[in-house]
Amino acid sequence: MSQEKILDKLLSLARPNKPVILHLRGQATETMSDAVYTRALEIVQNNCEPEQKIHLHCFHGSTRQMDTWRRAFPNTYFSFSLKVKNFHEDQIQATRNVPNHRILIETDSPYCTIPSNIRINNPRRIGQVAMILAGIRSQPVAEILAITRENGKSLYG
């Protein structure tokens, strides 16, 4: 509840031309955090205009969650990290269905340590993320890198 109250207050400062960055996670045992994405969407809808730019950092939601966020906030960008390696089928399908103009990649360094033998993550692993995403989406790695670079410029200016 305290996180919801803080989010509510912070979103009162949101402006459509400045992105709201959300890193949504549930309990450590949850793989998709469906309830968290749903509750966060409710809070964001109560505080932001539909044209608000939103960056769903380390997205790991379902196809339904991705579609729901896109309908409510068409300017939502979905960012993927190395955690995409461990996605379930519905998460993989969501990854495939994100439109090219709304996909981003990240390493979430130093925190995301997939594979688990990595002690500390770093930005050099962005190519690994691009390679995994390229395989899932059946797109060339160079295309993933170019698209996500342009999307980052579009989102952050």
Secondary structure, DSSP 8 states (H G I E B T S, - for coil): -HHHHHHHHHHTT--TTS-EEEE----TT-SS-HHHHHHHHHHHHHHS-TT--EEEET----HHHHHHHHHH-TTEEEEE-GGGGG--HHHHHHHHHS-GGGEEE---TTT---STT-SS--GGGHHHHHHHHHHHHT--HHHHHHHHHHHHHHHH-
